[in-house]
Amino acid sequence: MSHTVYFGKINNKIVYIGTTIQKPSERFRWHRYNGKDLDFEIHKQFDNSDDMLNCEFELIKKLNPKLNKITKRKQNLNRKLTAEELKRRVGEKEWCQSCLKRRVNKGYSKCYYC
């Protein structure tokens, strides 16, 4: 499985930085279907999710693309969590203590969905 960091550009200017563990062309098609009519370009591919997410976060901090919504922290890896990962999140204040899947704002113990 490939872990990919990619750029979305308008007129050769980077306006979006994203990651995917899908086949990149499928992810780009999804973006276009959902209204992001950008020119996509693969930046780098990794063997693991940690390196991919770290690279994305560093690029977002450095380039400040206007279409990225989450800019103050690393993204979550959007995949099914293992029982071990869920168990590790119990008691960690940054994770919803109801579903253990979503981050919470400082001072809260549950996400907006729970």
Buried (B, 14 or more C-beta within 10 A) or exposed (E): EEBBBBBBBBEEEBBBBBBBBBEBEEBBEEBEEEEBEBEBEBBEBBEEBEBBBBBBBEBBEEBEBEEBEEEEEEBBBEEEBEEEEEEEBEEEEEBBBEEBBBBBEEEEEEBEEE
